[in-house]
Amino acid sequence: MLYYLFDYLDKMYDIPGAGVFRFLSFRAAMAVIISLFITLFLGKRIIALLLKKQVGETIRDLGLEGQKQKQGTPTMGGLIIISAILIPVLLFTKIDNIYILLMIVSTIWLGLIGFLDDYIKVFKKDKKGLAGKFKVIGQVGLGLLVGSVLYFHDDVVVRERNTGQTITMTHQSTIIDEIQASENTLYSSKDVKSTATTIPFMKNNEFDYNNLVSWMGDKEGKFTWIAFIIVVIIIITAVSNGANITDGIDGLATGTSAIIGAVLAIFAYVSGNTVFANYLNIMYIPNTGELMVFMSAFVGACVGFLWFNAYPAQVFMGDTGSLALGGIIAVFAIAVRKELLIPILCGIFLIENLSVMIQVSYFKYTKKKYGEGRRIFKMSPLHHHYQKLGYNESKIVTRFWIVGIMLAVLTIVTLKLR
């Protein structure tokens, strides 16, 4: 909203400083600041309201240290995060941007599913919450929407390369020389529909979803959209569930999401900038630069929420927050065509998910074979395994963050490491 207001003031009245809203960097910085302010300001009031309404977490007795002290801690704190994301986004982004609209819808969609789950747990006193099948239906529904929009919408395009010009750089060239030279190989003015995405560690680093149905021969073009949407559904479901599972100890999911968000913001910026996209040899995707503002608000909201969610937590995000965070990360990565980097970037979510799958599968297998279920981990998800080993909760979270930062750096390096 403010973007349009100040753009109007700048064009009509030439007010000094009004034009600064045209710069992505300024709006991204403002989004971070405002989201932090909203989280800190709104957080206290929402926590006080939750305490007044006795919206406390019911803790299962898992025999973990410090677990009993968490009984009654307010939940549904995801409302703080969602508010701190959406308000700056509405203020500082171009709302008519298809990617921004898609991110807003995704945030609200999964936030509502998570809220319904928390509401049933807290107010209906049903520890199981929303039935798993209904969560999956909601995630699949969002996947259908996101996949359809990204595949069929006219504004979702990539820019063709200007293949008529090439620049040969020597091994003595500096990064600055390469970036300056890349201005001569900028993309053409032609935008095209494409189902290509980025493959890490490969020289010709693009994979086309058409290849998934290439065995159909001449009919492949008619069914590519089905393959694409199925992949989108799988990614959204897996990442949102991964974030949900990771949200088991204070600050773990929040801090991990902030780290992931910072990397995705960088991806949005370079993918939406012709010079950097050309230099890094990645697809230039028009209008995705605007997503950097959204992700800046996301990072600010996560960092601000840590003020209250760090050990010992004053509030839990609940499924309201965790499902939304995971969904945002998944949809964002797909939008900037970096979804194949998710196993690296979201490695913490992945290993948490796998630890549960391995534990359950092995338990069922050994129970069937030996008549008694056996376990690989002392407890799953993985963070509870380390708690059982006697590690302090803060130490587990900090070490997981360190691993998350290492994975984030590796993800960024894949842009040039081929």
LUMDOTOR-409138 format. One record per residue (C-alpha): residue in three letters; y, x, z. Coordinates in steps of 0.25 Angstrom, whole numbers, padded with zeros to 4 digits, always signed. Each point is the difference from the previous one (the first is absolute). Example, Ala and Ser with C-alpha at 12.3 -4.5 7.8 and 13.67 -1.06 7.14 Angstrom:
BEGIN
Ala-0018+0049+0031 Ser+0014+0006-0002 
! end
This chain:
BEGIN
Met+0000+0000+0000 Leu+0010+0011+0004 Tyr-0004+0007-0013 Tyr+0005-0011-0009 Leu+0013-0003+0009 Phe+0004+0015+0000 Asp-0003+0001-0015 Tyr+0009-0012-0003 Leu+0011+0006+0009 Asp-0001+0013-0007 Lys+0001-0006-0014 Met+0010-0011+0003 Tyr+0010+0007+0010 Asp-0004+0015-0001 Ile-0001+0001+0015 Pro-0002+0015+0004 Gly-0014+0002+0005 Ala-0006-0013-0005 Gly-0007+0007-0011 Val-0009+0008+0010 Phe-0009-0012+0001 Arg-0005+0004-0014 Phe-0007+0012+0005 Leu-0014-0001+0004 Ser+0001+0011+0010 Phe+0011-0007+0008 Arg-0007-0013+0000 Ala-0013+0006+0004 Ala+0007+0008+0012 Met+0007-0013+0004 Ala-0013-0008+0000 Val-0006+0011+0009 Ile+0012-0001+0010 Ile+0000-0015+0000 Ser-0015-0002+0001 Leu+0001+0009+0012 Phe+0011-0007+0007 Ile-0006-0014-0003 Thr-0013+0005+0006 Leu+0006+0006+0013 Phe+0010-0012+0001 Leu-0010-0011-0003 Gly-0012+0007+0006 Lys+0005-0002+0015 Arg+0003-0015-0002 Ile-0013-0003-0007 Ile-0008+0007+0010 Ala+0008-0007+0011 Leu-0003-0013-0007 Leu-0015+0003-0001 Leu-0001+0003+0014 Lys+0007-0013+0004 Lys-0010-0007-0009 Gln-0011+0008+0006 Val-0005+0004-0014 Gly-0008+0011+0006 Glu-0012+0008-0006 Thr-0014-0004+0005 Ile-0007+0013+0001 Arg-0015+0001-0002 Asp-0007+0009+0011 Leu-0005+0012-0008 Gly-0001+0009+0011 Leu+0012+0009-0005 Glu+0010+0007+0009 Gly+0013-0007+0002 Gln-0005-0012-0007 Lys+0002-0010+0012 Gln+0015+0004+0001 Lys+0002-0005-0014 Gln-0004-0014+0004 Gly+0011-0010-0002 Thr+0008+0009-0009 Pro+0008-0008-0009 Thr-0005-0001-0014 Met+0005-0006-0013 Gly+0010+0012-0001 Gly-0002+0000-0015 Leu+0011-0010+0000 Ile+0009+0011+0004 Ile-0005+0009-0012 Ile+0001-0011-0010 Ser+0014-0004+0004 Ala+0005+0015+0000 Ile-0006+0001-0015 Leu+0005-0013-0006 Ile+0014+0000+0005 Pro+0004+0014-0005 Val-0007-0003-0013 Leu+0007-0013-0002 Leu+0013+0007+0003 Phe-0001+0013-0008 Thr-0010-0003-0012 Lys+0002-0006-0013 Ile-0007-0013+0003 Asp-0003-0004-0014 Asn-0009+0012-0002 Ile-0014-0004-0003 Tyr-0006+0011+0009 Ile+0009-0004+0012 Leu-0003-0014-0002 Leu-0015+0003+0000 Met+0001+0009+0013 Ile+0008-0011+0007 Val-0011-0010-0003 Ser-0011+0009+0004 Thr+0006+0003+0013 Ile+0002-0014+0004 Trp-0013-0004-0006 Leu-0009+0009+0009 Gly+0010-0001+0011 Leu-0003-0015+0001 Ile-0015+0002-0001 Gly+0001+0010+0012 Phe+0009-0009+0007 Leu-0010-0011-0001 Asp-0011+0009+0005 Asp+0009+0004+0012 Tyr+0004-0014+0003 Ile-0015-0005+0001 Lys-0003+0012+0009 Val+0012-0002+0009 Phe+0003-0015+0001 Lys-0013-0006-0004 Lys-0007+0010+0009 Asp-0011+0003-0010 Lys-0003+0015+0000 Lys-0006+0000-0014 Gly+0013-0005-0006 Leu+0001-0004-0014 Ala-0014+0000-0007 Gly-0002+0013-0008 Lys-0003-0008-0013 Phe+0014-0007+0001 Lys+0006+0014+0001 Val-0008+0005-0012 Ile+0004-0013-0008 Gly+0015+0003+0004 Gln-0001+0015-0005 Val-0007-0004-0012 Gly+0011-0010-0003 Leu+0010+0010+0001 Gly-0008+0010-0009 Leu-0001-0011-0010 Leu+0015-0002+0000 Val+0004+0015+0000 Gly-0010+0003-0011 Ser+0005-0011-0008 Val+0015+0003+0001 Leu-0002+0015-0002 Tyr-0009-0003-0012 Phe+0007-0011-0007 His+0015+0001+0004 Asp+0009+0004-0011 Asp+0008+0009+0009 Val-0012+0008+0005 Val+0000+0011-0011 Val+0000+0015-0002 Arg+0009+0009-0008 Glu-0006+0007-0012 Arg+0001+0015-0001 Asn+0009+0006-0011 Thr-0011+0007-0007 Gly+0009+0006-0011 Gln+0005+0011+0009 Thr-0007+0010+0009 Ile+0005+0011+0009 Thr-0009+0013+0002 Met+0003+0006+0014 Thr-0004+0014+0003 His-0006+0005+0013 Gln+0013+0006+0004 Ser+0007-0014+0000 Thr+0006-0005+0012 Ile-0002-0015+0005 Ile+0015-0002-0003 Asp-0002+0006-0014 Glu-0011-0010-0002 Ile+0007-0012+0005 Gln+0012+0003-0009 Ala-0009+0003-0012 Ser-0007-0013+0002 Glu+0013-0008-0003 Asn-0003+0004-0015 Thr-0014-0007+0001 Leu+0004-0013+0007 Tyr-0007-0013-0003 Ser+0003-0009-0012 Ser+0008-0013+0002 Lys-0013-0008-0002 Asp-0006-0007+0011 Val-0015-0004-0002 Lys-0010-0008+0008 Ser-0011+0010+0005 Thr-0012-0001+0010 Ala+0000+0015+0002 Thr+0001+0006+0014 Thr+0001+0015+0006 Ile-0013+0008+0002 Pro+0002+0011+0010 Phe-0004+0015-0003 Met-0002-0003-0015 Lys+0009+0006-0011 Asn+0000-0012-0009 Asn+0002-0008+0013 Glu+0000-0014-0005 Phe-0012-0010+0001 Asp+0001-0013-0008 Tyr-0007-0013+0006 Asn-0004-0003-0014 Asn-0011+0011+0002 Leu-0007-0009+0010 Val-0003-0010-0011 Ser-0001+0009-0012 Trp-0015-0003-0001 Met+0004-0014-0005 Gly+0005+0006-0013 Asp+0011-0008-0007 Lys+0000-0010+0011 Glu+0005+0010+0010 Gly+0015-0004-0001 Lys-0003-0014+0004 Phe-0007+0003+0013 Thr+0008+0012+0005 Trp+0008-0009+0009 Ile-0012-0005+0007 Ala-0004+0015+0003 Phe+0014+0003+0005 Ile+0001-0012+0009 Ile-0014+0003+0006 Val+0005+0014+0003 Val+0013-0005+0006 Ile-0008-0010+0009 Ile-0009+0011+0005 Ile+0011+0010+0003 Ile+0009-0010+0008 Thr-0012-0005+0008 Ala-0005+0014+0003 Val+0014+0006+0004 Ser+0005-0012+0008 Asn-0014-0001+0008 Gly+0001+0015+0002 Ala+0014-0001+0006 Asn-0005-0011+0009 Ile-0012+0008+0005 Thr+0009+0012+0002 Asp+0009-0008+0010 Gly-0009+0002+0012 Ile+0008+0010+0008 Asp+0015+0001+0003 Gly+0008+0005-0011 Leu-0011+0004-0009 Ala+0001-0010-0012 Thr+0015+0000+0001 Gly+0002+0015-0001 Thr-0010+0001-0010 Ser+0006-0010-0009 Ala+0014+0006+0002 Ile-0006+0013-0006 Ile-0006-0007-0012 Gly+0013-0008-0002 Ala+0008+0013-0001 Val-0009+0005-0011 Leu+0000-0013-0008 Ala+0015+0000+0001 Ile+0000+0014-0007 Phe-0010-0005-0011 Ala+0009-0012-0002 Tyr+0012+0009-0002 Val-0006+0010-0010 Ser-0007-0011-0008 Gly+0013-0008-0002 Asn+0007+0013-0004 Thr-0001+0005-0014 Val+0003+0014+0003 Phe-0010+0002+0011 Ala-0011-0009-0006 Asn+0001+0009-0013 Tyr+0000+0013+0009 Leu-0012-0004+0008 Asn-0007-0006-0012 Ile-0002-0014+0006 Met+0003-0013-0006 Tyr+0015-0005+0000 Ile+0000-0014+0005 Pro+0013-0007-0002 Asn+0006-0007+0013 Thr-0010+0006+0010 Gly+0011+0008+0006 Glu+0005-0012+0007 Leu-0013+0000+0008 Met+0005+0013+0007 Val+0010-0009+0007 Phe-0011-0010+0005 Met-0009+0012+0004 Ser+0011+0006+0008 Ala+0002-0013+0008 Phe-0015+0000+0002 Val+0000+0014+0006 Gly+0012-0003+0008 Ala-0007-0012+0006 Cys-0013+0007+0003 Val+0008+0012+0007 Gly+0009-0010+0008 Phe-0013-0008+0004 Leu-0006+0013+0006 Trp+0012-0001+0010 Phe-0008-0011+0007 Asn-0014+0002-0006 Ala-0002+0015+0004 Tyr-0009+0002+0012 Pro+0000-0007+0009 Ala+0004-0012-0009 Gln+0010-0010+0004 Val-0005-0009-0012 Phe-0011-0001-0010 Met+0002-0003-0014 Gly-0012-0009-0001 Asp-0006-0004-0013 Thr+0014-0005-0004 Gly+0004+0014-0002 Ser-0012+0008-0003 Leu-0005-0009-0012 Ala+0015+0000-0005 Leu+0001+0015+0001 Gly-0013+0002-0008 Gly+0003-0010-0010 Ile+0014+0006-0003 Ile-0006+0014-0001 Ala-0011-0005-0010 Val+0010-0008-0009 Phe+0010+0010+0000 Ala-0010+0011-0004 Ile-0005-0009-0012 Ala+0014-0003-0004 Val+0004+0015-0002 Arg-0014+0002-0006 Lys-0005+0010+0011 Glu-0011-0009+0005 Leu-0011+0011-0003 Leu+0007+0009+0010 Ile-0002-0010+0011 Pro-0013+0006+0005 Ile+0008+0013+0003 Leu+0013-0006+0004 Cys-0007-0010+0009 Gly-0011+0009+0004 Ile+0002-0005+0015 Phe-0002-0014-0004 Leu-0012+0004-0009 Ile-0007+0007+0011 Glu+0002-0011+0010 Asn-0006-0010-0009 Leu-0011+0009-0004 Ser-0004+0003+0015 Val-0001-0015+0002 Met-0009-0002-0012 Ile-0009+0012+0003 Gln-0001-0004+0015 Val-0004-0014-0004 Ser-0009+0003-0012 Tyr-0008+0011+0008 Phe-0001-0009+0012 Lys-0006-0011-0008 Tyr-0009+0010-0008 Thr-0006+0006+0013 Lys-0002-0014+0007 Lys-0008-0004-0012 Lys-0008+0012-0001 Tyr-0002+0004+0015 Gly+0003-0013+0007 Glu+0012+0006+0007 Gly+0014+0002-0006 Arg+0005+0014+0001 Arg+0014+0005-0002 Ile+0006+0012-0007 Phe+0014-0001+0007 Lys+0001-0003+0015 Met+0009-0011-0004 Ser+0007-0005-0013 Pro+0011+0001-0006 Leu+0001+0015+0001 His+0011+0000+0009 His-0008-0007+0011 His-0011+0011-0002 Tyr+0010+0010+0005 Gln+0004-0008+0011 Lys-0014-0001+0005 Leu-0001+0015-0001 Gly+0011+0001+0010 Tyr+0012+0003-0009 Asn+0014-0005+0005 Glu+0005-0012-0008 Ser+0013+0008-0003 Lys-0007+0012-0005 Ile-0009-0008-0009 Val+0012-0007-0007 Thr+0008+0013-0001 Arg-0012+0007-0007 Phe-0003-0011-0009 Trp+0015+0001-0004 Ile-0001+0014-0003 Val-0012-0002-0009 Gly+0008-0012-0006 Ile+0012+0010-0003 Met-0010+0010-0006 Leu-0006-0011-0009 Ala+0015-0004-0004 Val+0003+0014-0004 Leu-0013+0001-0008 Thr+0004-0013-0007 Ile+0013+0005-0004 Val-0005+0013-0005 Thr-0010-0007-0010 Leu+0013-0003-0008 Lys-0001+0014-0005 Leu-0013+0005+0004 Arg-0009-0002-0012 
! end
